[in-house]
Amino acid sequence: MAYAHTLAGNPHWLPANSPSVLKHVPGSRGLPFVGNTFAVLKDPIAFTNKMVAKHGPVYRNRTFGGDSVVLLGPEANELVLFDKDKNFSSEQGWGPILNLVFPRGLMLMDFDKHRADRKALSVAFKPEPMRHYAAELNAGIAAQVGDWAGRPMPFYAAIKALSLDLAATSFLGVPLGPEASRINQAFVDEVQASVSPIRTPVPGTPMRRGVKARDYLVDYFTREIPARRDGDGQDFFSQFCRATDDAGQPLPADAIVDHMNFLMMAAHDTITSSATSLVMLLGRHTEWQDRLREEVLSLGSNDGGVPYEQLDRLVETEWAFKEALRLMPPVPSIPRRALRDFTFGGYHIPAGTHVGVNPGYTHRMPEHWPDPERFDPMRFSPEASKGRHRFAWVPFGGGAHMCIGLHFATMQIRILMAQLLSRYRIELAPGAGKDWQIFPIPKPRDGLPVTFKPL
């Protein structure tokens, strides 16, 4: 990764540190030029376990051309994510990875600027808009899952297509058609660019496609903003266009563009991943599939839909979703950059250091999650949760940067499960989902072959 190029384009960022300032921290810089990038991309869980076994829960690493210090465990998560001293920059952490395609998105903002924009954007997640989204999700999911009966299919591709279509309607208010398809493909290209080993937009590379996709989306959003400001649409985009800051002023057009570009990506890809892992786990654990079906049917719906007012009754469905997120968090690691010196785990870490916390590792620590590889939604019952470190489960991040769309994601998964389980029994192909690609966002390498057998 071209850290120097990224820093040069952001003059308020701290200058790059020499690798020598971290030589007292145990770890590995890996191979020349590429560091440990390919080892991490190949099997991040195995790589992390190897590093912990050799160096402990604080270690030095180099990926994508940059040196960082990895901090593991709930205490590390609390230090970095809760960040009570405002010492860890999300902008300078995510920036080297995302700035070329997702600049100035909400996750790439810090402190007062982040707080102000998050407050303005939160209007789109209030009860009335959420009630509207619930109706849209019920209708959109029902229209597509009704065609999934009885035929083997790769679930990941199917739910990705569905999530993109739902994003086009709920987030953008765009009817399905050629424009929605082009918008959806642009987001796919941006995500692939975010983890491209080639970090400059050379023709023919994923980064080039991602940059061109961003140009298209910027043009699309910019053209649409005036009409959305004057309209009364209930989709996310229209809500953002009418949002105002603390002074009562509308958000600038370029800010709306950047936030929409980022939030659309964050929403559909993370929901695709988490829905896939949950379906896989329910296919493997039919006793829980039956248990959640009973909960869904107890609502008494005739069509599998779940009105907004009844979503909270799907308690065990939410526990199962949380357990799927524990086993397969859609954001496996979270980067930050230290703005001042700090100490953790007995190590002095200088200002300017890129640091990372790892939800995927924390979620499998046996001292917090007994028998951690076992799927057990009851871990999230009030009784089992009592006394657990509040940063032992962080799939949505934490602190000021807690995912703004977490309630929307939970709502979409509840509605999806209600629509599926009220119609079908989930049956996996033998060995389905055995091997997953973890970065940039987890997905099964085999696409998760599944059959939905009508009840």
Buried (B, 14 or more C-beta within 10 A) or exposed (E): BBBEEBBEEBEEBBEBBEEEBBEEBBBBBBEEEBBBBEBBBEBBBEBBEEBBEEBBBBBBBBBBBBBBBBBBBBBBBBBBBBBEEEBBBBBBBBBBBBBBBBBBBBBBBBBEEBEBBBEBBEBBBEEEBBBBBBBBBBEBBBEBBEEBEEEEBBBBBBBBBBBBBBBBBBBBBBEBEEEBBEBBBBBBBBBBBBBBBBBEBEEEBBBBBBBBBBEBBBEBBEEBBEEBBEBEBBBBBBBBBBBEBEEEEBBEBEBBBBBBBBBBBBBBBBBBBBBBBBBBBBBBBEEBBEBBBEBBBEBEBEEBBBEBEBBEBBEBBBBBBBBBBBBBBBBBBBBBBBBEEBEBBEBEBBBBBBBBBBBBBBBBBEEBBEEBEEBBBEBBEEEBBEEBBEBBBBBBBBBBBEBBBBEBBBBBBBBBBBBBBBBBBBBBBEEBBEEBBBBBBBBBEBBBBBBBEEE
